Amino acid sequence: MPVTHRPSIAVRRALRKLGEDIGNARRRRQLTMEILAERAFTSRQTLQKVEAGNAMVAMGIYAAVLQALGLLDRVADLAAPGQDEVGLRLADEKLPKR
């Protein structure tokens, strides 16, 4: 029997905020759900789930919606090495000390 994925509260909060931000961006651009869904190559029902922050929607759908809004560039840098403070700190600790 498959195990149902239950994301943590932090993940659910982050996705809920992302969904709200996507909905606000859509409304600021005065786009209907139908138009944005069409531009993102998805359905209106899936877009509703995105705007609700549904964790079961594939990351690719979130990315397609962000691209349709012109906001995809920021996603590509989320885990960039220069943004990884913990990784940078760990790398600095491994540097030789003289």
Distance bins in CASP14 RR format, pairs under 12 A and 6 or more apart:
PFRMAT RR
TARGET T0000
AUTHOR 0000-0000-0000
RMODE 2
METHOD distances of the structure
MODEL  1
4 55 0 0 0 0 0 1 0 0 0 0 0
4 56 0 0 0 0 1 0 0 0 0 0 0
5 11 0 0 0 0 1 0 0 0 0 0 0
5 12 0 0 0 0 0 1 0 0 0 0 0
5 55 1 0 0 1 0 0 0 0 0 0 0
5 56 1 0 0 1 0 0 0 0 0 0 0
6 12 0 0 0 0 1 0 0 0 0 0 0
6 55 0 0 0 0 1 0 0 0 0 0 0
6 56 0 0 0 0 0 1 0 0 0 0 0
7 13 0 0 0 0 1 0 0 0 0 0 0
7 14 0 0 0 0 1 0 0 0 0 0 0
7 15 1 0 0 1 0 0 0 0 0 0 0
7 16 0 0 0 0 0 1 0 0 0 0 0
7 53 0 0 0 0 0 1 0 0 0 0 0
7 54 0 0 0 0 0 1 0 0 0 0 0
7 55 1 0 1 0 0 0 0 0 0 0 0
7 56 0 0 0 0 1 0 0 0 0 0 0
7 57 0 0 0 0 0 1 0 0 0 0 0
8 14 0 0 0 0 1 0 0 0 0 0 0
8 15 0 0 0 0 0 1 0 0 0 0 0
8 55 0 0 0 0 1 0 0 0 0 0 0
9 15 0 0 0 0 0 1 0 0 0 0 0
9 16 0 0 0 0 0 1 0 0 0 0 0
9 55 0 0 0 0 0 1 0 0 0 0 0
10 16 0 0 0 0 0 1 0 0 0 0 0
10 17 0 0 0 0 0 1 0 0 0 0 0
10 55 0 0 0 0 0 1 0 0 0 0 0
11 17 0 0 0 0 0 1 0 0 0 0 0
11 18 0 0 0 0 0 1 0 0 0 0 0
11 53 0 0 0 0 0 1 0 0 0 0 0
11 54 0 0 0 0 0 1 0 0 0 0 0
11 55 1 0 0 1 0 0 0 0 0 0 0
11 56 0 0 0 0 0 1 0 0 0 0 0
11 59 0 0 0 0 0 1 0 0 0 0 0
12 18 0 0 0 0 0 1 0 0 0 0 0
12 19 0 0 0 0 0 1 0 0 0 0 0
12 52 0 0 0 0 0 1 0 0 0 0 0
12 53 1 0 0 1 0 0 0 0 0 0 0
12 54 0 0 0 0 1 0 0 0 0 0 0
12 55 1 0 0 1 0 0 0 0 0 0 0
12 56 0 0 0 0 0 1 0 0 0 0 0
13 19 0 0 0 0 0 1 0 0 0 0 0
13 20 0 0 0 0 0 1 0 0 0 0 0
13 53 0 0 0 0 1 0 0 0 0 0 0
13 55 0 0 0 0 0 1 0 0 0 0 0
14 20 0 0 0 0 0 1 0 0 0 0 0
14 21 0 0 0 0 0 1 0 0 0 0 0
14 53 0 0 0 0 1 0 0 0 0 0 0
14 55 0 0 0 0 1 0 0 0 0 0 0
14 62 0 0 0 0 0 1 0 0 0 0 0
14 78 0 0 0 0 0 1 0 0 0 0 0
15 21 0 0 0 0 0 1 0 0 0 0 0
15 22 0 0 0 0 0 1 0 0 0 0 0
15 49 0 0 0 0 0 1 0 0 0 0 0
15 50 0 0 0 0 1 0 0 0 0 0 0
15 51 0 0 0 0 0 1 0 0 0 0 0
15 52 0 0 0 0 1 0 0 0 0 0 0
15 53 1 0 1 0 0 0 0 0 0 0 0
15 54 1 0 0 1 0 0 0 0 0 0 0
15 55 1 0 1 0 0 0 0 0 0 0 0
15 56 0 0 0 0 1 0 0 0 0 0 0
15 57 0 0 0 0 1 0 0 0 0 0 0
15 59 0 0 0 0 0 1 0 0 0 0 0
15 61 0 0 0 0 0 1 0 0 0 0 0
15 62 0 0 0 0 1 0 0 0 0 0 0
16 22 0 0 0 0 0 1 0 0 0 0 0
16 23 0 0 0 0 0 1 0 0 0 0 0
16 49 0 0 0 0 0 1 0 0 0 0 0
16 50 0 0 0 0 0 1 0 0 0 0 0
16 51 0 0 0 0 1 0 0 0 0 0 0
16 52 1 0 0 1 0 0 0 0 0 0 0
16 53 1 0 1 0 0 0 0 0 0 0 0
16 54 0 0 0 0 1 0 0 0 0 0 0
16 55 0 0 0 0 1 0 0 0 0 0 0
17 23 0 0 0 0 0 1 0 0 0 0 0
17 24 0 0 0 0 0 1 0 0 0 0 0
17 51 0 0 0 0 0 1 0 0 0 0 0
17 52 0 0 0 0 0 1 0 0 0 0 0
17 53 0 0 0 0 1 0 0 0 0 0 0
18 24 0 0 0 0 0 1 0 0 0 0 0
18 25 0 0 0 0 0 1 0 0 0 0 0
18 50 0 0 0 0 1 0 0 0 0 0 0
18 51 0 0 0 0 1 0 0 0 0 0 0
18 52 0 0 0 0 0 1 0 0 0 0 0
18 53 1 0 0 1 0 0 0 0 0 0 0
18 54 0 0 0 0 0 1 0 0 0 0 0
18 55 0 0 0 0 0 1 0 0 0 0 0
18 57 0 0 0 0 0 1 0 0 0 0 0
18 59 0 0 0 0 0 1 0 0 0 0 0
18 61 0 0 0 0 0 1 0 0 0 0 0
18 62 1 0 0 1 0 0 0 0 0 0 0
18 63 0 0 0 0 0 1 0 0 0 0 0
18 65 0 0 0 0 1 0 0 0 0 0 0
18 66 0 0 0 0 1 0 0 0 0 0 0
18 69 0 0 0 0 0 1 0 0 0 0 0
18 71 0 0 0 0 0 1 0 0 0 0 0
18 74 0 0 0 0 0 1 0 0 0 0 0
18 75 0 0 0 0 0 1 0 0 0 0 0
18 78 0 0 0 0 0 1 0 0 0 0 0
19 25 0 0 0 0 1 0 0 0 0 0 0
19 26 0 0 0 0 1 0 0 0 0 0 0
19 47 0 0 0 0 1 0 0 0 0 0 0
19 48 0 0 0 0 0 1 0 0 0 0 0
19 49 0 0 0 0 1 0 0 0 0 0 0
19 50 1 0 0 1 0 0 0 0 0 0 0
19 51 1 0 1 0 0 0 0 0 0 0 0
19 52 1 0 0 1 0 0 0 0 0 0 0
19 53 1 0 1 0 0 0 0 0 0 0 0
19 54 0 0 0 0 1 0 0 0 0 0 0
19 55 0 0 0 0 0 1 0 0 0 0 0
19 57 0 0 0 0 1 0 0 0 0 0 0
19 61 0 0 0 0 0 1 0 0 0 0 0
19 62 0 0 0 0 1 0 0 0 0 0 0
19 65 0 0 0 0 1 0 0 0 0 0 0
19 66 0 0 0 0 0 1 0 0 0 0 0
19 69 0 0 0 0 0 1 0 0 0 0 0
19 71 0 0 0 0 0 1 0 0 0 0 0
20 26 0 0 0 0 0 1 0 0 0 0 0
20 27 0 0 0 0 0 1 0 0 0 0 0
20 50 0 0 0 0 0 1 0 0 0 0 0
20 51 1 0 0 1 0 0 0 0 0 0 0
20 52 0 0 0 0 1 0 0 0 0 0 0
20 53 1 0 0 1 0 0 0 0 0 0 0
21 27 0 0 0 0 0 1 0 0 0 0 0
21 28 0 0 0 0 0 1 0 0 0 0 0
21 50 0 0 0 0 0 1 0 0 0 0 0
21 51 0 0 0 0 1 0 0 0 0 0 0
21 53 0 0 0 0 1 0 0 0 0 0 0
21 62 0 0 0 0 0 1 0 0 0 0 0
21 65 0 0 0 0 0 1 0 0 0 0 0
21 66 0 0 0 0 1 0 0 0 0 0 0
21 69 0 0 0 0 1 0 0 0 0 0 0
21 71 0 0 0 0 1 0 0 0 0 0 0
21 74 0 0 0 0 0 1 0 0 0 0 0
22 28 0 0 0 0 0 1 0 0 0 0 0
22 29 0 0 0 0 0 1 0 0 0 0 0
22 31 0 0 0 0 0 1 0 0 0 0 0
22 33 0 0 0 0 0 1 0 0 0 0 0
22 36 0 0 0 0 1 0 0 0 0 0 0
22 37 0 0 0 0 0 1 0 0 0 0 0
22 40 0 0 0 0 0 1 0 0 0 0 0
22 47 0 0 0 0 1 0 0 0 0 0 0
22 48 0 0 0 0 0 1 0 0 0 0 0
22 49 0 0 0 0 0 1 0 0 0 0 0
22 50 1 0 0 1 0 0 0 0 0 0 0
22 51 1 0 1 0 0 0 0 0 0 0 0
22 52 0 0 0 0 1 0 0 0 0 0 0
22 53 0 0 0 0 1 0 0 0 0 0 0
22 54 0 0 0 0 0 1 0 0 0 0 0
22 57 0 0 0 0 0 1 0 0 0 0 0
22 61 0 0 0 0 0 1 0 0 0 0 0
22 62 1 0 0 1 0 0 0 0 0 0 0
22 63 0 0 0 0 0 1 0 0 0 0 0
22 64 0 0 0 0 0 1 0 0 0 0 0
22 65 1 0 1 0 0 0 0 0 0 0 0
22 66 1 0 0 1 0 0 0 0 0 0 0
22 67 0 0 0 0 0 1 0 0 0 0 0
22 68 0 0 0 0 1 0 0 0 0 0 0
22 69 1 0 0 1 0 0 0 0 0 0 0
22 70 0 0 0 0 0 1 0 0 0 0 0
22 71 0 0 0 0 1 0 0 0 0 0 0
22 72 0 0 0 0 0 1 0 0 0 0 0
22 75 0 0 0 0 0 1 0 0 0 0 0
23 29 0 0 0 0 1 0 0 0 0 0 0
23 30 0 0 0 0 0 1 0 0 0 0 0
23 31 0 0 0 0 1 0 0 0 0 0 0
23 32 0 0 0 0 0 1 0 0 0 0 0
23 33 0 0 0 0 1 0 0 0 0 0 0
23 36 0 0 0 0 1 0 0 0 0 0 0
23 37 0 0 0 0 0 1 0 0 0 0 0
23 47 0 0 0 0 1 0 0 0 0 0 0
23 48 0 0 0 0 0 1 0 0 0 0 0
23 50 0 0 0 0 1 0 0 0 0 0 0
23 51 1 0 1 0 0 0 0 0 0 0 0
23 52 0 0 0 0 1 0 0 0 0 0 0
23 53 0 0 0 0 0 1 0 0 0 0 0
23 65 0 0 0 0 1 0 0 0 0 0 0
23 66 0 0 0 0 0 1 0 0 0 0 0
23 68 0 0 0 0 0 1 0 0 0 0 0
23 69 0 0 0 0 1 0 0 0 0 0 0
23 71 0 0 0 0 0 1 0 0 0 0 0
24 30 0 0 0 0 0 1 0 0 0 0 0
24 31 0 0 0 0 0 1 0 0 0 0 0
24 51 0 0 0 0 1 0 0 0 0 0 0
24 69 0 0 0 0 0 1 0 0 0 0 0
24 71 0 0 0 0 0 1 0 0 0 0 0
25 31 0 0 0 0 1 0 0 0 0 0 0
25 36 0 0 0 0 1 0 0 0 0 0 0
25 50 0 0 0 0 0 1 0 0 0 0 0
25 51 0 0 0 0 1 0 0 0 0 0 0
25 65 0 0 0 0 1 0 0 0 0 0 0
25 66 0 0 0 0 1 0 0 0 0 0 0
25 68 0 0 0 0 1 0 0 0 0 0 0
25 69 1 0 1 0 0 0 0 0 0 0 0
25 70 0 0 0 0 1 0 0 0 0 0 0
25 71 1 0 0 1 0 0 0 0 0 0 0
25 72 0 0 0 0 0 1 0 0 0 0 0
25 74 0 0 0 0 0 1 0 0 0 0 0
26 32 0 0 0 0 1 0 0 0 0 0 0
26 33 1 0 0 1 0 0 0 0 0 0 0
26 34 0 0 0 0 0 1 0 0 0 0 0
26 35 0 0 0 0 1 0 0 0 0 0 0
26 36 1 0 1 0 0 0 0 0 0 0 0
26 37 0 0 0 0 1 0 0 0 0 0 0
26 39 0 0 0 0 0 1 0 0 0 0 0
26 40 0 0 0 0 0 1 0 0 0 0 0
26 44 0 0 0 0 0 1 0 0 0 0 0
26 47 0 0 0 0 1 0 0 0 0 0 0
26 48 0 0 0 0 0 1 0 0 0 0 0
26 50 0 0 0 0 1 0 0 0 0 0 0
26 51 1 0 0 1 0 0 0 0 0 0 0
26 65 0 0 0 0 1 0 0 0 0 0 0
26 66 0 0 0 0 0 1 0 0 0 0 0
26 68 0 0 0 0 1 0 0 0 0 0 0
26 69 1 0 0 1 0 0 0 0 0 0 0
26 70 0 0 0 0 0 1 0 0 0 0 0
26 71 0 0 0 0 0 1 0 0 0 0 0
27 33 0 0 0 0 1 0 0 0 0 0 0
27 35 0 0 0 0 0 1 0 0 0 0 0
27 36 0 0 0 0 0 1 0 0 0 0 0
27 51 0 0 0 0 1 0 0 0 0 0 0
27 69 0 0 0 0 0 1 0 0 0 0 0
28 36 0 0 0 0 0 1 0 0 0 0 0
28 69 0 0 0 0 1 0 0 0 0 0 0
28 71 0 0 0 0 0 1 0 0 0 0 0
29 35 0 0 0 0 1 0 0 0 0 0 0
29 36 0 0 0 0 1 0 0 0 0 0 0
29 39 0 0 0 0 0 1 0 0 0 0 0
29 68 0 0 0 0 1 0 0 0 0 0 0
29 69 1 0 0 1 0 0 0 0 0 0 0
29 70 0 0 0 0 1 0 0 0 0 0 0
29 71 0 0 0 0 0 1 0 0 0 0 0
30 36 0 0 0 0 0 1 0 0 0 0 0
31 37 0 0 0 0 1 0 0 0 0 0 0
31 38 0 0 0 0 1 0 0 0 0 0 0
31 39 1 0 0 1 0 0 0 0 0 0 0
31 40 0 0 0 0 0 1 0 0 0 0 0
31 44 0 0 0 0 0 1 0 0 0 0 0
31 47 0 0 0 0 0 1 0 0 0 0 0
31 51 0 0 0 0 0 1 0 0 0 0 0
31 65 0 0 0 0 0 1 0 0 0 0 0
31 68 0 0 0 0 1 0 0 0 0 0 0
31 69 0 0 0 0 1 0 0 0 0 0 0
31 70 0 0 0 0 0 1 0 0 0 0 0
32 38 0 0 0 0 1 0 0 0 0 0 0
32 39 0 0 0 0 0 1 0 0 0 0 0
32 44 0 0 0 0 1 0 0 0 0 0 0
32 47 0 0 0 0 1 0 0 0 0 0 0
33 39 0 0 0 0 0 1 0 0 0 0 0
33 40 0 0 0 0 0 1 0 0 0 0 0
33 42 0 0 0 0 0 1 0 0 0 0 0
33 43 0 0 0 0 1 0 0 0 0 0 0
33 44 1 0 1 0 0 0 0 0 0 0 0
33 45 0 0 0 0 1 0 0 0 0 0 0
33 46 0 0 0 0 0 1 0 0 0 0 0
33 47 1 0 1 0 0 0 0 0 0 0 0
33 48 1 0 0 1 0 0 0 0 0 0 0
33 49 0 0 0 0 0 1 0 0 0 0 0
33 50 0 0 0 0 1 0 0 0 0 0 0
33 51 1 0 0 1 0 0 0 0 0 0 0
33 52 0 0 0 0 0 1 0 0 0 0 0
33 65 0 0 0 0 0 1 0 0 0 0 0
33 68 0 0 0 0 0 1 0 0 0 0 0
34 40 0 0 0 0 0 1 0 0 0 0 0
34 42 0 0 0 0 0 1 0 0 0 0 0
34 43 0 0 0 0 1 0 0 0 0 0 0
34 44 1 0 1 0 0 0 0 0 0 0 0
34 45 0 0 0 0 0 1 0 0 0 0 0
34 47 0 0 0 0 1 0 0 0 0 0 0
34 48 0 0 0 0 0 1 0 0 0 0 0
35 42 0 0 0 0 0 1 0 0 0 0 0
35 44 0 0 0 0 1 0 0 0 0 0 0
35 47 0 0 0 0 1 0 0 0 0 0 0
35 65 0 0 0 0 0 1 0 0 0 0 0
35 68 0 0 0 0 1 0 0 0 0 0 0
35 69 0 0 0 0 0 1 0 0 0 0 0
36 42 0 0 0 0 1 0 0 0 0 0 0
36 43 0 0 0 0 0 1 0 0 0 0 0
36 44 0 0 0 0 1 0 0 0 0 0 0
36 46 0 0 0 0 0 1 0 0 0 0 0
36 47 1 0 0 1 0 0 0 0 0 0 0
36 48 0 0 0 0 0 1 0 0 0 0 0
36 50 0 0 0 0 1 0 0 0 0 0 0
36 51 0 0 0 0 1 0 0 0 0 0 0
36 61 0 0 0 0 0 1 0 0 0 0 0
36 64 0 0 0 0 0 1 0 0 0 0 0
36 65 1 0 0 1 0 0 0 0 0 0 0
36 66 0 0 0 0 0 1 0 0 0 0 0
36 67 0 0 0 0 0 1 0 0 0 0 0
36 68 1 0 1 0 0 0 0 0 0 0 0
36 69 1 0 0 1 0 0 0 0 0 0 0
36 70 0 0 0 0 0 1 0 0 0 0 0
36 71 0 0 0 0 0 1 0 0 0 0 0
37 43 1 0 1 0 0 0 0 0 0 0 0
37 44 1 0 1 0 0 0 0 0 0 0 0
37 45 0 0 0 0 1 0 0 0 0 0 0
37 46 1 0 0 1 0 0 0 0 0 0 0
37 47 1 0 1 0 0 0 0 0 0 0 0
37 48 0 0 0 0 1 0 0 0 0 0 0
37 49 0 0 0 0 0 1 0 0 0 0 0
37 50 0 0 0 0 1 0 0 0 0 0 0
37 51 0 0 0 0 0 1 0 0 0 0 0
37 61 0 0 0 0 0 1 0 0 0 0 0
37 64 0 0 0 0 1 0 0 0 0 0 0
37 65 0 0 0 0 1 0 0 0 0 0 0
37 68 0 0 0 0 1 0 0 0 0 0 0
37 69 0 0 0 0 0 1 0 0 0 0 0
38 44 0 0 0 0 1 0 0 0 0 0 0
38 46 0 0 0 0 0 1 0 0 0 0 0
38 47 0 0 0 0 1 0 0 0 0 0 0
38 64 0 0 0 0 0 1 0 0 0 0 0
38 65 0 0 0 0 0 1 0 0 0 0 0
38 68 0 0 0 0 1 0 0 0 0 0 0
39 47 0 0 0 0 1 0 0 0 0 0 0
39 64 0 0 0 0 1 0 0 0 0 0 0
39 65 0 0 0 0 1 0 0 0 0 0 0
39 66 0 0 0 0 0 1 0 0 0 0 0
39 67 0 0 0 0 1 0 0 0 0 0 0
39 68 1 1 0 0 0 0 0 0 0 0 0
39 69 0 0 0 0 1 0 0 0 0 0 0
39 70 0 0 0 0 1 0 0 0 0 0 0
40 46 0 0 0 0 1 0 0 0 0 0 0
40 47 1 0 0 1 0 0 0 0 0 0 0
40 50 0 0 0 0 1 0 0 0 0 0 0
40 51 0 0 0 0 0 1 0 0 0 0 0
40 57 0 0 0 0 0 1 0 0 0 0 0
40 58 0 0 0 0 0 1 0 0 0 0 0
40 60 0 0 0 0 1 0 0 0 0 0 0
40 61 1 0 0 1 0 0 0 0 0 0 0
40 62 0 0 0 0 1 0 0 0 0 0 0
40 63 0 0 0 0 1 0 0 0 0 0 0
40 64 1 0 1 0 0 0 0 0 0 0 0
40 65 1 0 1 0 0 0 0 0 0 0 0
40 66 0 0 0 0 1 0 0 0 0 0 0
40 67 1 0 0 1 0 0 0 0 0 0 0
40 68 1 0 1 0 0 0 0 0 0 0 0
40 69 0 0 0 0 1 0 0 0 0 0 0
40 70 0 0 0 0 0 1 0 0 0 0 0
40 71 0 0 0 0 0 1 0 0 0 0 0
40 72 0 0 0 0 0 1 0 0 0 0 0
41 47 0 0 0 0 0 1 0 0 0 0 0
41 60 0 0 0 0 0 1 0 0 0 0 0
41 61 0 0 0 0 1 0 0 0 0 0 0
41 63 0 0 0 0 0 1 0 0 0 0 0
41 64 1 0 0 1 0 0 0 0 0 0 0
41 65 0 0 0 0 1 0 0 0 0 0 0
41 67 0 0 0 0 1 0 0 0 0 0 0
41 68 0 0 0 0 1 0 0 0 0 0 0
42 48 0 0 0 0 0 1 0 0 0 0 0
42 49 0 0 0 0 1 0 0 0 0 0 0
42 50 0 0 0 0 1 0 0 0 0 0 0
42 51 0 0 0 0 0 1 0 0 0 0 0
42 57 0 0 0 0 1 0 0 0 0 0 0
42 58 0 0 0 0 1 0 0 0 0 0 0
42 60 0 0 0 0 1 0 0 0 0 0 0
42 61 1 0 1 0 0 0 0 0 0 0 0
42 62 0 0 0 0 0 1 0 0 0 0 0
42 63 0 0 0 0 0 1 0 0 0 0 0
42 64 1 0 0 1 0 0 0 0 0 0 0
42 65 1 0 0 1 0 0 0 0 0 0 0
42 67 0 0 0 0 0 1 0 0 0 0 0
42 68 0 0 0 0 1 0 0 0 0 0 0
43 49 0 0 0 0 1 0 0 0 0 0 0
43 50 0 0 0 0 0 1 0 0 0 0 0
43 57 0 0 0 0 0 1 0 0 0 0 0
43 61 0 0 0 0 1 0 0 0 0 0 0
43 64 0 0 0 0 0 1 0 0 0 0 0
43 65 0 0 0 0 0 1 0 0 0 0 0
44 50 0 0 0 0 0 1 0 0 0 0 0
44 51 0 0 0 0 0 1 0 0 0 0 0
44 65 0 0 0 0 0 1 0 0 0 0 0
45 51 0 0 0 0 0 1 0 0 0 0 0
45 52 0 0 0 0 0 1 0 0 0 0 0
45 54 0 0 0 0 0 1 0 0 0 0 0
45 57 0 0 0 0 0 1 0 0 0 0 0
45 61 0 0 0 0 0 1 0 0 0 0 0
46 52 0 0 0 0 0 1 0 0 0 0 0
46 53 0 0 0 0 0 1 0 0 0 0 0
46 54 0 0 0 0 1 0 0 0 0 0 0
46 56 0 0 0 0 0 1 0 0 0 0 0
46 57 1 0 0 1 0 0 0 0 0 0 0
46 58 0 0 0 0 1 0 0 0 0 0 0
46 60 0 0 0 0 0 1 0 0 0 0 0
46 61 1 0 0 1 0 0 0 0 0 0 0
46 62 0 0 0 0 0 1 0 0 0 0 0
46 64 0 0 0 0 1 0 0 0 0 0 0
46 65 0 0 0 0 1 0 0 0 0 0 0
47 53 0 0 0 0 0 1 0 0 0 0 0
47 54 0 0 0 0 0 1 0 0 0 0 0
47 57 0 0 0 0 1 0 0 0 0 0 0
47 61 0 0 0 0 1 0 0 0 0 0 0
47 62 0 0 0 0 0 1 0 0 0 0 0
47 64 0 0 0 0 1 0 0 0 0 0 0
47 65 1 0 0 1 0 0 0 0 0 0 0
47 66 0 0 0 0 0 1 0 0 0 0 0
47 68 0 0 0 0 1 0 0 0 0 0 0
47 69 0 0 0 0 0 1 0 0 0 0 0
48 54 0 0 0 0 1 0 0 0 0 0 0
48 57 0 0 0 0 1 0 0 0 0 0 0
48 61 0 0 0 0 0 1 0 0 0 0 0
48 65 0 0 0 0 0 1 0 0 0 0 0
49 55 0 0 0 0 1 0 0 0 0 0 0
49 56 1 0 0 1 0 0 0 0 0 0 0
49 57 1 0 1 0 0 0 0 0 0 0 0
49 58 0 0 0 0 0 1 0 0 0 0 0
49 61 0 0 0 0 1 0 0 0 0 0 0
49 62 0 0 0 0 0 1 0 0 0 0 0
49 65 0 0 0 0 0 1 0 0 0 0 0
50 56 0 0 0 0 0 1 0 0 0 0 0
50 57 1 0 1 0 0 0 0 0 0 0 0
50 58 0 0 0 0 1 0 0 0 0 0 0
50 59 0 0 0 0 0 1 0 0 0 0 0
50 60 0 0 0 0 0 1 0 0 0 0 0
50 61 1 0 0 1 0 0 0 0 0 0 0
50 62 1 0 0 1 0 0 0 0 0 0 0
50 63 0 0 0 0 0 1 0 0 0 0 0
50 64 0 0 0 0 1 0 0 0 0 0 0
50 65 1 0 1 0 0 0 0 0 0 0 0
50 66 0 0 0 0 1 0 0 0 0 0 0
50 68 0 0 0 0 0 1 0 0 0 0 0
50 69 0 0 0 0 0 1 0 0 0 0 0
51 57 0 0 0 0 0 1 0 0 0 0 0
51 61 0 0 0 0 0 1 0 0 0 0 0
51 62 0 0 0 0 0 1 0 0 0 0 0
51 65 0 0 0 0 1 0 0 0 0 0 0
51 69 0 0 0 0 0 1 0 0 0 0 0
52 62 0 0 0 0 0 1 0 0 0 0 0
53 59 0 0 0 0 0 1 0 0 0 0 0
53 61 0 0 0 0 0 1 0 0 0 0 0
53 62 0 0 0 0 1 0 0 0 0 0 0
53 65 0 0 0 0 0 1 0 0 0 0 0
54 61 0 0 0 0 1 0 0 0 0 0 0
54 62 0 0 0 0 1 0 0 0 0 0 0
55 61 0 0 0 0 0 1 0 0 0 0 0
55 62 0 0 0 0 0 1 0 0 0 0 0
56 62 0 0 0 0 0 1 0 0 0 0 0
57 63 0 0 0 0 0 1 0 0 0 0 0
57 64 0 0 0 0 0 1 0 0 0 0 0
57 65 0 0 0 0 1 0 0 0 0 0 0
58 64 0 0 0 0 1 0 0 0 0 0 0
58 65 0 0 0 0 0 1 0 0 0 0 0
59 65 0 0 0 0 0 1 0 0 0 0 0
59 66 0 0 0 0 0 1 0 0 0 0 0
59 75 0 0 0 0 1 0 0 0 0 0 0
59 78 0 0 0 0 0 1 0 0 0 0 0
60 66 0 0 0 0 1 0 0 0 0 0 0
60 67 0 0 0 0 1 0 0 0 0 0 0
60 68 0 0 0 0 0 1 0 0 0 0 0
60 72 0 0 0 0 0 1 0 0 0 0 0
60 75 0 0 0 0 1 0 0 0 0 0 0
61 67 0 0 0 0 0 1 0 0 0 0 0
61 68 0 0 0 0 0 1 0 0 0 0 0
62 68 0 0 0 0 0 1 0 0 0 0 0
62 69 0 0 0 0 0 1 0 0 0 0 0
62 71 0 0 0 0 0 1 0 0 0 0 0
62 72 0 0 0 0 1 0 0 0 0 0 0
62 75 0 0 0 0 1 0 0 0 0 0 0
62 78 0 0 0 0 0 1 0 0 0 0 0
63 69 0 0 0 0 0 1 0 0 0 0 0
63 70 0 0 0 0 0 1 0 0 0 0 0
63 71 0 0 0 0 1 0 0 0 0 0 0
63 72 1 0 0 1 0 0 0 0 0 0 0
63 73 0 0 0 0 0 1 0 0 0 0 0
63 74 0 0 0 0 0 1 0 0 0 0 0
63 75 1 0 0 1 0 0 0 0 0 0 0
63 76 0 0 0 0 1 0 0 0 0 0 0
63 78 0 0 0 0 0 1 0 0 0 0 0
64 70 0 0 0 0 0 1 0 0 0 0 0
64 71 0 0 0 0 0 1 0 0 0 0 0
64 72 0 0 0 0 1 0 0 0 0 0 0
64 75 0 0 0 0 0 1 0 0 0 0 0
65 71 0 0 0 0 1 0 0 0 0 0 0
65 72 0 0 0 0 1 0 0 0 0 0 0
65 75 0 0 0 0 0 1 0 0 0 0 0
66 72 1 0 1 0 0 0 0 0 0 0 0
66 73 0 0 0 0 1 0 0 0 0 0 0
66 74 1 0 0 1 0 0 0 0 0 0 0
66 75 1 0 1 0 0 0 0 0 0 0 0
66 76 0 0 0 0 0 1 0 0 0 0 0
66 78 0 0 0 0 0 1 0 0 0 0 0
67 73 0 0 0 0 1 0 0 0 0 0 0
67 74 0 0 0 0 0 1 0 0 0 0 0
67 75 0 0 0 0 1 0 0 0 0 0 0
67 76 0 0 0 0 0 1 0 0 0 0 0
69 75 0 0 0 0 0 1 0 0 0 0 0
71 77 0 0 0 0 0 1 0 0 0 0 0
72 78 0 0 0 0 0 1 0 0 0 0 0
73 80 0 0 0 0 0 1 0 0 0 0 0
74 80 0 0 0 0 0 1 0 0 0 0 0
74 83 0 0 0 0 0 1 0 0 0 0 0
75 83 0 0 0 0 0 1 0 0 0 0 0
76 83 0 0 0 0 0 1 0 0 0 0 0
77 83 1 0 0 1 0 0 0 0 0 0 0
77 84 0 0 0 0 0 1 0 0 0 0 0
78 84 0 0 0 0 1 0 0 0 0 0 0
79 85 0 0 0 0 0 1 0 0 0 0 0
79 86 0 0 0 0 0 1 0 0 0 0 0
79 87 0 0 0 0 0 1 0 0 0 0 0
80 87 0 0 0 0 0 1 0 0 0 0 0
80 88 0 0 0 0 0 1 0 0 0 0 0
81 87 0 0 0 0 1 0 0 0 0 0 0
81 88 1 0 0 1 0 0 0 0 0 0 0
81 90 0 0 0 0 0 1 0 0 0 0 0
81 91 0 0 0 0 1 0 0 0 0 0 0
82 88 1 0 0 1 0 0 0 0 0 0 0
82 89 0 0 0 0 0 1 0 0 0 0 0
82 91 0 0 0 0 0 1 0 0 0 0 0
84 90 0 0 0 0 1 0 0 0 0 0 0
84 91 0 0 0 0 1 0 0 0 0 0 0
84 92 0 0 0 0 0 1 0 0 0 0 0
85 91 0 0 0 0 0 1 0 0 0 0 0
85 92 0 0 0 0 0 1 0 0 0 0 0
86 92 0 0 0 0 0 1 0 0 0 0 0
86 93 0 0 0 0 0 1 0 0 0 0 0
87 93 0 0 0 0 1 0 0 0 0 0 0
87 94 0 0 0 0 0 1 0 0 0 0 0
88 94 0 0 0 0 0 1 0 0 0 0 0
88 95 0 0 0 0 0 1 0 0 0 0 0
89 95 0 0 0 0 0 1 0 0 0 0 0
END
